[in-house]
Amino acid sequence: MHGRWSPVRPSILGGLAAEVNLDGLVGPTHNYAGLSLGNRASMRNAGEVAEPKRAALQGLAKMRAMVDLGLVQGILPPPFRPDPTAVRALGFPAGATAADVAAVNPALVPLLMSASSMWAANAATVSPSADTADHRVHLTPANLSSTIHRSFEAAQTTRILRTIFADTDRFVVHDPLPMAPAFADEGAANHGRFAAATDQAGHQLFVFGRDHDEPIVSAGGFPRRQSRLAGELIARSHGVEPDRTVFVRQAAAAIDAGAFHNDVVAVVNDHVLFHHQRAFEDPAGLAAALGRFPFDVIRVEVPDAEVSLADAVASYLFNSQLVTLPDGSMTLIVPREVEETPSTAAYLAAAVADPANPISSSRSFDLRQSMRNGGGPACLRLRVVLTEAEQAAVRGRVLVGGAARTDRVVFDDLADWVDRHYREALPPEDLGDPALATEIGAGLAELERLLELPGLYHLD
């Protein structure tokens, strides 16, 4: 470990600000089409039969548990599939379905029916009001231009975020950056925020895989999805002071090992950076930058000799939620795979037993359906620091805990909704089933009412 450890103040759930984990609600088209080059789990499980109902219920179980821990939990609804705007952009007439698309080119169907929006860490980059020049919360939806299927998400993500964060006195939801390689943006999966405590002004970490004028594909053959320029433009548009930003390159070795986003090998929480030894290309430069902060940063660095990159990627040890509990302690929310991988299980047991380590406990969850597609606990959530007043300004039944108005009964309502509208099993070849389109339309119309977000799915 590097740096000095001192206890942090807890997130003040009834006071100034708290971190909200806004989890993506798994959509009814959850499937394993293997569309994500560089994501080893996605590639390995291509063509397998997915279980959308089980996936959604696993995600909801984690959301409930976060509220039980005293945290503020949010729900990010899934987009409509297929997106009618995207279908028309491909030259199909208004009202065309996935079955119509399949009749022309079946390869287009999985691209249009992807449920990858469940990984809300890619939804946007977020700057809390404590960090911005105008003292509003700024959100920039990710353009996700590095992969075809995810590039279809940006328009609806923008609409969803503007529906939820509609109070323009408190929130700014920017347009996504242009769809070009120079501006490739993968959202919060390559972004972290350091602060002495959650409710204090912070410093923002932007991790990139390449400069805007470098080739997208690395020498190892996997795409480097995030450009440095994207982070620079977002920081500027959010009004974050330059001396409060740090830009660091992700290690090429990590990307080629399957860490397609930085959150597969590193996670930031308050003033703690938990990361693999080989996560960053210039660790000395990063250490120097962090050393200039006006508070101590503690780096919990996991040696490659204890946990290999291969084991880190397979288990998603770092794609876990590192959260500060109301008593000020930190716990790591891990997928069950961490306990099933010998090296990561041994490391985590030793870490939580070490009184000098800020990670004092861990909790594991069965997220197998998401993990088989390459998304762990950290992928499933977008971190948004909100004051009490900002929490109260969020629209709909989407926040539970803290100053939010929504009772946790919403989880029961959603579980019942999932049980009635989701399929038990969905092989990729069923994505063009006309009956599935009917099920999606009816289900999302009801979800719009359940979450009290009128107009959410009234797409042009």
N, C-alpha and C positions, 0 to 999 in steps of 0.2 A: 504494500500500500504506500501511497505517496501523499504528503501533506499532513496537516494536523487535524484531529477529530475533535469537534466540540459539539455538544448537543444543539439541535436546531429547535426553534419554537414550533409548536404544532401549527398546522393549517387551522386558521381560526374559523371554524364552520359557522359560528354565530356572529362573527365579527367582520373584519375588513375584506378578506378574500379567501377563497379555497380553490383547490384544483378540482375540476370536474373531468371525469373520464367519460367521454362521449363515445359509447360503443356502437359499432355498426350492427344493426339487426340483420342477421343472415337472411338473404332473400330466398324466395321460393324456387329459384333456378340454380341453387347451389349444385355444382357439378364438377367433375374432374376431366376437363378437356385438354389439360397439359399445354396451356397457351403461353406460359411465362418462361421464356428462355432465360437461364441463369438461376431460376428457382428450382433447386434440385428435387424438392418434394413434389412440386407441380409436375415436373417432367417425369418423375418416377411413377407417379400414380395416374398418368394419362390413360383415359379409357375405362377406369374403374367405375363402379356404380356408387354414386353418392347417396347420402341420406339427408335430404334437406330438413326434414322435421327434427331429426336428432341433432343436426348442426345448430339449428336455431335454438333449441331447448338447452343445449350445452352453453351457448352464449348467454342466454337469459339466466342460467344458474350462476354464472360468474358475476353478472350484473347484480343479482340479489346479494351475493356474498360481499361485494364491495360496500353496499349499503349497510350490511351487518357489521362491517368493520368501522363504520362511522364516517365513510367517505361520501362525497356527492357523486351520484351516478347519472349519466345521461344516456339517451337512446337516439341513435341516428337512423331514421327509416331508410329502407332500401329504395333504389330508383325503380322506375317502371321498365320492364323488359318485354319485348325489345323497345328501345327508345324510338318513338314515332319519327322524331326529327332526324335521327341517324338513319332510319330506314329510308326516308325520303331523300336524304343526302346521297344515298347509294343508287338513286334513280328509280326507286319503287314508288308507286302511287300512294296517296293518303289511304290509310286503313289497311295497308299490306301487313300480313302476319309473318311470323317465322316460317310457317309452312309455305307461304308464297316465295319467301327468300330461298328456302331449301329447294324449291322446284327449279330455280335458276342456277344456284351454286350452293350446295350443302355446306361447303367450308365456311361460308359467311355466318351460318347460324350460331355456332358456339361463340363467335366474336360478339354478336349482338345480344346473346342471352347470358353472358357472363354475370356471375354474382360476386365478382371480386370487390365490389364496393363495400362488402362486409368488413374489409380491412380499413377501418376508418383512419388509421394512422396516415394513410395516403390521401385522405380527403382534402387536407388543406395544411398550410402553415399558419400558425396562430401566434400573435403577439398580444400579451395582456395589456390592459390600460395603464398599468404601472410603468410599462416600458416604452410607450409611444408618445410622440410629440403632442398629439391632440387629446390624450388620455381617454381614447376609445379603444375597444378591443378590435383588432384588425385580423381578418381572415382572408387568405388568398387561396382559393380552390386550386388544387394541383392540376396541371394540364395532362399529366401522365402520358406524354406524347411518345415515350420510348416503347410502348407496347400498343398494338392496334386495339385489342379488346378493352384495355383500360382507358384509351383515349376517348372512348364513347361516354365516359362517366362525367367528364368535366362540366358539361352543360347542366345536367340534372343535379349534380352536387352543388353547383352554384345556386340553383333554384331552391333546393332543400335548405341550404344554409341561410339564404335570404328570407325564407319563410320562417325559420326558427329564430334567427337573429335579426328580426325586422325593425327593431327600434334603432333608427339611424342616429339618435342622440348618443347612443352607447356603443353601437356596433358598426363596423364598416366591412362589408363583404365585397372584396375586389373582384374584378374579372380575372379569370385565369390568364397566365402569360400566353403569348402566341404559340401555336402548334408548330414548333420548329425545333430541330435538334439543339440549336444554340441556347434555347430557353427551357430545355427539358427539366421538368420539376416533378418530384415524387412526394412532395408534402412533408409532413412532420416525421416521416420515417427516416429522414436525413437531417433532422433538426432537433436541437435540445435547448433547454433554458436553465441556466444556473442562477441561483439567488441564495442569499443568506437564509432566507425563509420564503415560503411560497408567496406570502402576501407582501413581499418587498420587491423593489425594482430589481430587474435581473439583467444578465448578459446572455446573449443568444449565440448558440453554436450552429453553424451551417456546415454540413459535411457534403463534399462533392466527389464525384468520381472522375471528372475531367473538366478541362477548360472548354469554353464554347467552341473553339476552333480545333479541338482534338477529335480523332475518330471516336465514334460511339463504341465500337467493339474493341475490347482489350486484346492484348497479345494472346491471352489465354482463351479467347473466343466468346466471352460473355459480355453483355452490354453494360457499359458504365452509364447508368440511367440519369444521374443527377449532374447538371452543369453548375459550375461555380457562378456563372453569370446570373442564373435564375435566382440563386440565393441573394446575390448582391442587389438585384432589382427589387426583390420582395422586401428585404430589410429597409431599403430606401423608401419604398411606397408605404411601408408601415410606420415610418417616422421613428425608426430605432437609430439612436446616435451611433455613428461609426465606431466610437471607442467602446461601445457596448456589444460589438459583434466580433466573432472569431470565425474564420474560414479555415477549414482543414480538409486535406484530401484523404479519402478512404483508401486503405491499402489495396493495391491491385490483387495481392494474394488472397485477401479476404473476399473480394468480389468473385474471383475465380474458384474459390472454395464453396461458393453458393450464397454468400452474403450480398444478395442483390440490392439490399438497402442497409444502411449503417445500423439500423436498430436490430439487425441480426447478430451484431458483434459488440454493441455498446448501448448503454442507456444512462440518461442523466436524470437525477432527481434532486431538487434543491441544490446543495453544494457538493453533491456526490456524483462522480463519474465511475460507473461500473463497466469495465470493458475488457476485451481480450487483448493480450499482449500484441497481437498482430493486426489490430483493428485499423490503425492509422499509418499513413505512409511516412509521416514525420513526427514521431512521438515526442522528440525533444522540442521541436517547434511548438507543438501543442502545449507541452508543460510550461514553456516560457510564457505563452499567451495567457494561460490560466493563472500563472503566478502574478500577473499584473492586476488581477481582480482585487477589489477593496475588501474581500473576505477570503478566508481560506477555502480552497477546494481540496477535497480528499478524493484521490484516485484509487479505486479498488481495481487493480490490474491482475488479471488471471493469467499466469504463465502458460505458454504453449506446452511446456513440459508436463503440466498438470492436466490441462484440458486442450486437446488439439483443436485446430480450426474445424476439422471434420466433425468432431464430437460436439463442438459449440453449435455448428449449423444443424446437425441432425437432432439435437435435443432442444434447441432454442433456449439455452440457458440465459442468453442476453436479450432475447426477444420476450422478456418477461416484464411485468409491471413492477417497477420499484416505486413504492408509494410511502408517504409519510402519514402515520396514523395519528389520531387525535391526541395521543399521549406523547407525541414527538418522536417515537421510535419509527424505524423503517422496516418494512416487510417486502419480500420479493414474491410476486404472484407468478408461479411457474406452471408450465404444462406438465402433465404426468410424465412425459418423456424424459424430463430432467432426472426424475427419480429412477427411471428405468435404464439410464445410461450410466455405467459404473463410474466413469471419470467425473461427470458433473454431479452425480449423487454424492460422491466422496468430497468433492470440493465444497458443495453447498453445506453439507453437514459440518465441515470444519469451519466454514465462514461464519455461520450463525452461532457457533460455540465460542468464537473469538470475541471477547469483550471489547477489543479495539476496533472491530469491524462495525461500521454503521448499519450493516444489514443484520438485524438482530433476530429475524424470524423469516419463515417462508411458508407459503400455502400453495398446494398444487391442485390443479383442476383438469378434468377430462375434457380436452378440446380437440379430440382426435380428428373429428371431421374437418375442422379448420387446419389442423397441423398437416393433414395429408395433402392439402393444397398449398402448404408453405406459409401458414399464418399462425403465429402464437398469440399469447395474451397481449403483447404490446402492439401487434398488428391490428388487433380488434378495436383499439381505442384511440381517440383523438383527445389529447390533453388540452383543456381550456381553463385557464385561471380566470375566475369571475368573482367580483365583489358581490356582496349581498344584493345590492341594488341591481346589478347586472343579472344575477340569477333570477331575480323576480321579473326582469324584463324579457326573459326567454319565453317564447310563445309555445303553447300546447302542453300536452302531458309528456314531456320529454326529460325532465329533471326530477330526481328523487333524492331527498336528503338535503341538509343545509337549509338555505332560505327558500328552496324550491317549494312550489305549492302542490306538487303531485304526490299523492299517497302511493306507497309501495304496492298497493293493490293493482297498479298498472302492470306489474309483472305477471300477476295472475291472469289479467285480461289478455295480455300478449301471449301467454302460454296457451290459453284456450283458443285464441285466434290461430296460432300456429297449428295446433292440433286439428283444427277444422279445415285449414286451407293448404297445408303443405303435404307433399307426397312423402311416403315412407322411403321410397327409392327412386332414383333418377339416373339412368344411364345417359351418356352424352347423346345417343341416337334418338332419345325421346324429346330433345329440346325443341324440335319442330312439330311436336304433337299439337294439333289444333285445340285439343281439350285443355292442354296446359295453358295456352293463351287465355282461354275463358276463365280458368282457375285464377290466373294472375290478376286479371282485370277485376274480378269479383273480390278477391282477397285484398287488393290494395285500396279499392274503394272503401272497404270496411275499415282498413287500417287508418285511412285519412280521418274517418269519423272517430275512431277509437283514440287517436292521439290528439284530437281536436286541432287539426291543422287543415282547415278548409282550403280547397284549391290546390293542395300539394301535388296532386296527380292529374290536374286538368291541363294536360299538355296540349300545345298547339298542333 
